[in-house]
């Protein structure tokens, strides 16, 4: 009963915040970026909440439970990606004064390349959205075991839709403060302490765990490198944080907030999640699905009241990212697809389209979440072609003036074809993402000098 009451209370607070925030959302830009007036520390909390979703919470714990310390390669890659995002791209993105990634591409490489990247970006973000919805449903099932995964996903999606559709980025940044506070207390403090106490501290963990789980390369070097590169490089061009970077007051604050969130909250959080996954190997050795290790640990280690609060921390961790990703889908589709087809749309129609699109993408995400594979698998498989194309283009846009529309198109085509072809043959030796990324970079490096002079002379 305590778990149900805490879950209902948390969800009710989220809905109320959305209702109160709705009054401040009057324009399409206000919905997407909170009118580019997000205060520094609010943005730090919001970025941390956006970064800490299913991958950082359920994913890191799951990988460490399944593969031991080698599973933390996911966390290392994601943390490095978040740091590099702040060091390399955040300031430049904010200076560009855009709202979506395709808008940024359009400013530098033209309409045709931006249209292609709109489709790829939407496809990749949608995969992340489905993974977040699956995580929300998995957690709610621990609160209310009688619910099916489908029912849990639907309930959580409806709550997320209420506050995101009504309040947009204004509601997201407000709920993120609540979410981060709950996340830090539960996942970074209480759960690791309780878990380590159960196994006798780090010494007891090392003594009791299967020695193979302490092998730093148990997963296999190719798999570890693939995970690190995918989550690291895609983290550099993080779609979840893009709107928050665009919503910062200044370019300097965008960079500072990104770095602060990554170093102060994101990295320590993932370290704690990895510890929880490792302790789970000792305490719950026969768990069926590794994706459930985090909520299962909470369920078995704590009382009803304490467990309810800690599970609310997991809900908070995933809810912030789910809403962020859903908003990115909606804003990208509205501005870079619908607005392109109907350029005469006024601001209020764009705002309405963003809200309706958010509902549509979330409904579609529920179906993928229910019938898809693991959380990490959904994110990596769906996002690979887009990531393999986007990372080289970002580097070229900001650091190689010779990059031009022709070489960009060649890079995108090579990224898609190589990624899907490698996936189709089973991705031997390295993942399809890494293979596609290498091919895309090679294509860009070769084609750009060859096409630059021709385009300049036209």
C-alpha positions as CSV (number, residue, x, y, z in Angstrom):
1,X,0.0,0.0,0.0
2,X,2.8,2.4,0.8
3,X,4.4,1.9,-2.6
4,X,1.1,2.7,-4.3
5,X,0.5,5.8,-2.2
6,X,4.0,7.2,-2.9
7,X,3.7,6.5,-6.6
8,X,0.3,8.3,-6.7
9,X,1.7,11.2,-4.7
10,X,4.7,11.6,-7.0
11,X,2.7,11.4,-10.2
12,X,0.1,13.9,-8.7
13,X,2.8,16.4,-8.0
14,X,4.2,16.1,-11.5
15,X,0.7,16.7,-13.0
16,X,0.2,19.8,-10.8
17,X,3.5,21.3,-11.9
18,X,2.4,20.8,-15.5
19,X,-0.9,22.5,-14.9
20,X,0.7,25.5,-13.1
21,X,3.3,25.8,-15.8
22,X,0.8,25.8,-18.6
23,X,0.0,29.5,-18.0
24,X,3.6,30.5,-18.9
25,X,3.7,28.7,-22.2
26,X,2.2,31.1,-24.8
27,X,4.5,30.6,-27.8
28,X,6.2,27.8,-29.7
29,X,9.6,29.0,-28.6
30,X,8.4,29.2,-25.0
31,X,7.3,25.5,-25.3
32,X,10.6,24.4,-26.8
33,X,13.2,26.5,-24.9
34,X,11.4,28.4,-22.1
35,X,12.1,31.6,-24.2
36,X,15.9,31.1,-23.8
37,X,15.8,32.3,-20.2
38,X,16.6,29.2,-18.2
39,X,18.7,30.2,-15.1
40,X,22.1,28.6,-14.7
41,X,21.5,26.3,-11.7
42,X,18.0,25.4,-13.0
43,X,19.6,24.4,-16.2
44,X,22.2,22.3,-14.4
45,X,19.5,20.4,-12.6
46,X,17.5,20.1,-15.8
47,X,20.5,18.9,-17.9
48,X,21.4,16.3,-15.2
49,X,17.8,15.1,-15.2
50,X,17.7,14.9,-19.0
51,X,21.0,12.9,-19.1
52,X,20.1,10.6,-16.2
53,X,17.5,8.4,-17.9
54,X,17.1,4.7,-18.6
55,X,20.6,4.4,-19.9
56,X,22.3,5.9,-16.9
57,X,20.1,4.3,-14.3
58,X,18.6,1.0,-15.5
59,X,21.1,0.6,-18.3
60,X,24.4,0.9,-16.3
61,X,23.1,-1.2,-13.4
62,X,21.8,-3.8,-15.9
63,X,25.1,-4.0,-17.8
64,X,27.2,-4.3,-14.6
65,X,24.8,-7.0,-13.3
66,X,25.1,-8.9,-16.5
67,X,28.8,-8.4,-17.3
68,X,30.4,-7.2,-14.1
69,X,32.8,-4.3,-14.0
70,X,33.3,-4.4,-17.8
71,X,29.6,-3.3,-18.1
72,X,30.6,0.1,-16.7
73,X,32.1,0.9,-20.2
74,X,28.6,2.2,-21.0
75,X,28.9,4.7,-18.1
76,X,32.5,5.7,-18.9
77,X,31.5,6.5,-22.5
78,X,28.4,8.4,-21.6
79,X,30.2,10.5,-19.0
80,X,33.0,11.4,-21.4
81,X,30.4,12.3,-24.0
82,X,28.7,14.6,-21.6
83,X,31.9,16.3,-20.7
84,X,33.0,16.7,-24.3
85,X,29.6,18.1,-25.2
86,X,30.3,20.9,-22.7
87,X,33.9,21.4,-23.8
88,X,33.4,21.2,-27.5
89,X,29.8,21.9,-28.6
90,X,27.6,23.6,-26.0
91,X,28.9,27.1,-26.5
92,X,28.9,26.9,-30.3
93,X,25.3,25.5,-30.3
94,X,24.0,28.4,-28.1
95,X,25.8,30.9,-30.3
96,X,24.0,29.5,-33.3
97,X,20.7,30.6,-31.8
98,X,18.8,27.5,-33.1
99,X,16.2,25.2,-31.5
100,X,16.8,21.8,-33.2
101,X,19.7,19.9,-34.7
102,X,18.2,20.1,-38.2
103,X,18.0,23.9,-37.8
104,X,21.7,23.9,-37.0
105,X,22.5,21.8,-40.0
106,X,20.3,24.0,-42.2
107,X,22.3,27.1,-41.3
108,X,25.5,25.5,-42.3
109,X,24.7,23.0,-45.0
110,X,21.4,24.0,-46.6
111,X,17.9,22.7,-46.7
112,X,18.4,19.3,-48.4
113,X,20.9,18.0,-45.9
114,X,18.8,19.4,-43.0
115,X,15.7,17.5,-44.3
116,X,17.6,14.2,-44.4
117,X,18.9,14.8,-40.9
118,X,15.4,15.6,-39.7
119,X,14.3,12.1,-40.7
120,X,17.4,10.5,-39.2
121,X,17.2,12.5,-36.0
122,X,13.6,11.7,-35.4
123,X,14.2,8.0,-35.9
124,X,17.1,8.0,-33.4
125,X,15.2,10.1,-30.8
126,X,12.2,7.9,-31.1
127,X,14.3,4.9,-30.2
128,X,15.4,6.7,-27.0
129,X,11.8,7.6,-26.2
130,X,10.7,4.0,-26.5
131,X,13.5,2.9,-24.2
132,X,12.5,5.5,-21.6
133,X,8.8,4.5,-21.7
134,X,9.8,0.9,-21.2
135,X,11.9,1.9,-18.2
136,X,9.0,3.8,-16.7
137,X,6.7,0.8,-17.2
138,X,9.2,-1.6,-15.6
139,X,9.6,0.6,-12.5
140,X,5.8,1.1,-12.0
141,X,5.4,-2.7,-12.2
142,X,7.5,-2.9,-9.0
143,X,5.2,-0.4,-7.3
144,X,2.1,-2.3,-8.5
145,X,3.0,-5.9,-9.4
146,X,-0.5,-6.7,-10.7
147,X,0.0,-4.3,-13.6
148,X,1.2,-5.7,-16.9
149,X,4.1,-4.0,-18.8
150,X,1.6,-2.6,-21.3
151,X,-0.6,-1.1,-18.6
152,X,2.3,0.4,-16.7
153,X,3.8,2.0,-19.9
154,X,0.4,3.5,-20.7
155,X,-0.1,5.0,-17.2
156,X,3.3,6.5,-17.0
157,X,3.1,7.9,-20.5
158,X,-0.3,9.6,-19.8
159,X,1.2,11.3,-16.7
160,X,4.3,12.4,-18.7
161,X,2.1,13.7,-21.4
162,X,-0.1,15.8,-19.1
163,X,2.8,17.9,-17.8
164,X,4.9,18.0,-21.0
165,X,2.0,18.8,-23.3
166,X,0.7,21.6,-21.1
167,X,3.9,23.1,-19.7
168,X,6.6,22.3,-22.2
169,X,10.1,23.2,-21.3
170,X,8.8,25.4,-18.4
171,X,7.2,22.4,-16.7
172,X,10.2,20.2,-17.6
173,X,12.8,22.5,-15.9
174,X,10.5,22.8,-12.8
175,X,9.9,19.1,-12.4
176,X,13.6,18.4,-13.0
177,X,14.5,20.1,-9.7
178,X,12.2,17.7,-7.9
179,X,13.5,14.8,-9.9
180,X,17.2,15.5,-9.3
181,X,16.7,16.0,-5.6
182,X,14.9,12.6,-5.3
183,X,17.4,10.9,-7.5
184,X,20.5,12.1,-5.5
185,X,19.0,11.1,-2.2
186,X,17.8,7.7,-3.3
187,X,20.2,6.4,-6.0
188,X,23.4,8.2,-5.0
189,X,23.1,7.9,-1.2
190,X,20.6,5.5,0.3
191,X,20.6,2.6,-2.1
192,X,24.4,2.2,-2.4
193,X,24.8,2.4,1.4
194,X,22.1,-0.2,2.1
195,X,23.4,-2.5,-0.7
196,X,27.0,-2.4,0.4
197,X,26.0,-2.8,4.0
198,X,24.2,-6.1,3.0
199,X,27.4,-7.6,1.5
200,X,29.9,-6.3,4.0
201,X,31.2,-3.2,2.2
202,X,33.5,-3.2,-0.8
203,X,35.7,-5.9,0.8
204,X,32.7,-8.2,1.2
205,X,31.6,-7.5,-2.3
206,X,35.0,-8.5,-3.8
207,X,35.1,-11.6,-1.6
208,X,31.6,-12.8,-2.5
209,X,31.1,-11.9,-6.1
210,X,31.9,-14.3,-9.0
211,X,35.6,-13.5,-9.9
212,X,34.6,-13.5,-13.6
213,X,32.5,-10.4,-12.8
214,X,35.7,-8.5,-11.8
215,X,37.3,-9.2,-15.1
216,X,37.6,-5.8,-16.7
217,X,37.2,-7.2,-20.2
218,X,34.6,-9.9,-19.5
219,X,32.2,-8.4,-22.0
220,X,34.8,-8.5,-24.8
221,X,36.9,-5.5,-25.9
222,X,35.0,-5.0,-29.1
223,X,31.7,-4.8,-27.3
224,X,33.1,-2.5,-24.7
225,X,34.6,-0.2,-27.3
226,X,31.3,-0.2,-29.2
227,X,29.3,0.8,-26.1
228,X,31.8,3.5,-25.1
229,X,31.9,5.0,-28.6
230,X,28.1,4.9,-29.1
231,X,27.1,6.4,-25.8
232,X,30.1,8.7,-25.7
233,X,29.9,10.1,-29.2
234,X,26.1,10.3,-29.3
235,X,26.3,12.0,-25.9
236,X,28.4,14.7,-27.4
237,X,25.5,15.6,-29.6
238,X,22.9,14.8,-27.0
239,X,19.4,15.4,-28.3
240,X,17.9,15.4,-24.8
241,X,20.2,18.3,-23.8
242,X,20.0,20.2,-27.0
243,X,16.9,22.1,-26.1
244,X,18.3,23.0,-22.7
245,X,21.6,24.3,-24.3
246,X,19.5,26.4,-26.7
247,X,17.4,27.6,-23.7
248,X,20.4,28.9,-21.7
249,X,20.6,32.6,-21.2
250,X,24.1,32.9,-22.8
251,X,26.6,30.7,-24.6
252,X,28.9,30.8,-21.6
253,X,26.1,29.6,-19.3
254,X,25.3,26.8,-21.8
255,X,28.9,25.5,-21.6
256,X,29.2,25.9,-17.8
257,X,25.8,24.3,-17.1
258,X,26.6,21.3,-19.3
259,X,30.0,20.7,-17.7
260,X,28.7,21.2,-14.1
261,X,25.9,18.8,-14.7
262,X,28.2,16.1,-16.2
263,X,30.9,16.3,-13.5
264,X,28.9,17.1,-10.4
265,X,25.9,14.9,-10.9
266,X,26.0,12.7,-14.0
267,X,29.4,10.9,-13.5
268,X,28.9,10.2,-9.7
269,X,25.4,9.0,-10.4
270,X,26.5,6.4,-12.9
271,X,29.3,5.2,-10.6
272,X,26.6,4.6,-7.9
273,X,24.4,2.7,-10.4
274,X,27.3,0.4,-11.3
275,X,27.9,-0.4,-7.7
276,X,24.2,-1.3,-7.2
277,X,24.4,-3.6,-10.3
278,X,27.5,-5.4,-8.9
279,X,26.0,-5.9,-5.5
280,X,22.9,-7.3,-7.2
281,X,25.0,-10.1,-8.6
282,X,25.6,-11.2,-5.0
283,X,22.2,-10.5,-3.5
284,X,19.9,-11.6,-6.4
285,X,22.0,-14.0,-8.5
286,X,19.1,-15.6,-10.3
287,X,17.2,-12.5,-11.6
288,X,15.6,-13.3,-14.9
289,X,15.9,-9.9,-16.8
290,X,19.0,-7.8,-16.0
291,X,17.0,-4.6,-16.9
292,X,15.0,-5.1,-13.6
293,X,18.0,-5.3,-11.3
294,X,17.7,-1.8,-9.9
295,X,14.0,-1.9,-9.0
296,X,14.5,-5.5,-7.8
297,X,17.3,-4.5,-5.4
298,X,15.1,-1.8,-3.9
299,X,12.1,-4.1,-3.6
300,X,14.1,-6.7,-1.7
301,X,16.4,-4.5,0.4
302,X,14.0,-2.1,2.0
303,X,10.8,-1.7,3.9
304,X,7.5,-0.8,2.2
305,X,7.8,2.9,3.0
306,X,11.6,3.2,2.3
307,X,11.3,1.1,-0.8
308,X,8.5,3.3,-2.1
309,X,10.6,6.4,-1.7
310,X,13.5,4.8,-3.4
311,X,11.4,3.6,-6.3
312,X,10.1,7.1,-6.7
313,X,13.7,8.1,-7.2
314,X,13.9,5.7,-10.2
315,X,10.7,7.1,-11.6
316,X,12.1,10.6,-11.2
317,X,15.3,9.6,-13.0
318,X,13.6,8.3,-16.0
319,X,10.6,10.7,-16.1
320,X,12.8,13.7,-16.8
321,X,14.5,12.1,-19.7
322,X,11.3,10.6,-21.1
323,X,9.7,14.0,-21.2
324,X,12.7,15.7,-22.7
325,X,13.0,13.1,-25.5
326,X,9.3,13.3,-26.3
327,X,9.6,17.1,-26.5
328,X,12.6,16.9,-28.8
329,X,10.6,14.5,-31.1
330,X,7.7,16.9,-31.1
331,X,9.7,20.1,-31.6
332,X,11.9,18.6,-34.4
333,X,8.9,17.2,-36.2
334,X,6.9,20.4,-36.0
335,X,9.7,22.8,-36.9
336,X,11.7,20.7,-39.3
337,X,9.0,18.7,-41.1
338,X,5.6,20.3,-40.8
339,X,6.8,23.9,-40.9
340,X,8.9,23.1,-43.9
341,X,5.9,21.7,-45.7
342,X,3.6,24.6,-44.5
343,X,5.9,27.6,-44.1
344,X,2.9,29.9,-43.7
345,X,2.0,28.4,-40.3
346,X,1.8,31.1,-37.6
347,X,3.3,30.7,-34.1
348,X,0.1,29.4,-32.5
349,X,-0.3,26.7,-35.1
350,X,3.3,25.6,-34.6
351,X,2.7,25.5,-30.8
352,X,-0.4,23.3,-31.4
353,X,1.5,21.0,-33.8
354,X,4.2,20.6,-31.2
355,X,1.7,19.5,-28.6
356,X,-0.2,17.1,-30.9
357,X,3.1,15.7,-32.2
358,X,4.2,15.0,-28.6
359,X,1.1,12.9,-28.0
360,X,1.5,11.0,-31.3
361,X,5.2,10.1,-30.8
362,X,4.5,9.0,-27.2
363,X,1.7,6.7,-28.3
364,X,3.9,5.1,-30.9
365,X,6.7,4.8,-28.4
366,X,4.4,2.8,-26.1
367,X,4.1,0.1,-28.8
368,X,7.8,-0.1,-29.4
369,X,8.5,-0.2,-25.7
370,X,6.2,-3.1,-25.1
371,X,7.4,-5.2,-28.0
372,X,11.1,-4.1,-28.2
373,X,14.1,-5.8,-26.7
374,X,16.3,-4.6,-23.8
375,X,16.5,-0.9,-22.9
376,X,20.1,-0.5,-24.1
377,X,19.4,-2.6,-27.2
378,X,16.5,-0.4,-28.2
379,X,18.6,2.8,-27.9
380,X,21.7,1.5,-29.7
381,X,20.0,-0.3,-32.6
382,X,17.5,2.4,-33.5
383,X,20.0,5.3,-33.0
384,X,23.0,3.8,-34.8
385,X,22.5,5.2,-38.4
386,X,21.7,8.7,-37.2
387,X,24.6,8.8,-34.7
388,X,27.1,7.5,-37.4
389,X,26.1,10.4,-39.6
390,X,25.6,13.1,-37.1
391,X,28.9,12.9,-35.2
392,X,31.0,13.5,-38.3
393,X,28.7,16.3,-39.5
394,X,28.9,18.1,-36.1
395,X,32.7,18.0,-36.2
396,X,32.7,19.2,-39.8
397,X,30.2,22.0,-39.2
398,X,32.1,23.5,-36.3
399,X,35.7,22.7,-37.2
400,X,36.1,22.2,-40.9
401,X,35.0,25.0,-43.1
402,X,35.5,23.0,-46.3
403,X,32.6,20.7,-45.4
404,X,29.9,21.3,-48.0
405,X,26.5,20.0,-48.9
406,X,27.8,17.5,-51.4
407,X,30.3,15.9,-49.1
408,X,27.7,16.0,-46.2
409,X,25.3,14.1,-48.4
410,X,27.9,11.5,-49.3
411,X,28.8,11.2,-45.6
412,X,25.1,10.6,-44.6
413,X,24.6,8.0,-47.4
414,X,27.7,6.1,-46.4
415,X,26.8,6.2,-42.7
416,X,23.3,4.8,-43.4
417,X,24.3,2.1,-45.9
418,X,27.4,0.9,-44.0
419,X,25.5,0.8,-40.6
420,X,22.5,-1.1,-41.9
421,X,24.7,-3.5,-44.0
422,X,26.9,-4.3,-41.1
423,X,23.9,-4.9,-38.9
424,X,22.3,-7.1,-41.5
425,X,25.3,-9.5,-41.6
426,X,25.4,-9.8,-37.8
427,X,27.9,-7.0,-37.0
428,X,31.0,-9.2,-36.7
429,X,34.0,-7.9,-34.7
430,X,32.6,-4.5,-34.0
431,X,29.1,-3.0,-33.7
432,X,27.2,-1.7,-36.7
433,X,27.4,1.8,-35.1
434,X,31.2,1.8,-34.9
435,X,31.6,0.4,-38.4
436,X,29.2,3.0,-39.8
437,X,30.9,5.8,-37.9
438,X,34.4,4.8,-39.2
439,X,33.0,4.6,-42.8
440,X,31.3,8.0,-42.4
441,X,34.4,9.8,-41.2
442,X,36.5,8.3,-44.0
443,X,33.8,9.3,-46.5
444,X,33.8,12.9,-45.2
445,X,37.6,13.2,-45.1
446,X,37.9,11.9,-48.7
447,X,34.8,13.6,-50.3
448,X,35.2,17.1,-48.7
449,X,38.4,18.2,-50.4
450,X,37.2,16.7,-53.7
451,X,33.9,18.6,-53.7
452,X,35.0,21.8,-52.0
453,X,36.6,23.5,-55.0
454,X,33.8,22.6,-57.3
455,X,31.1,24.1,-55.1
456,X,33.1,27.2,-54.4
457,X,33.5,27.9,-58.1
458,X,29.8,27.7,-58.9
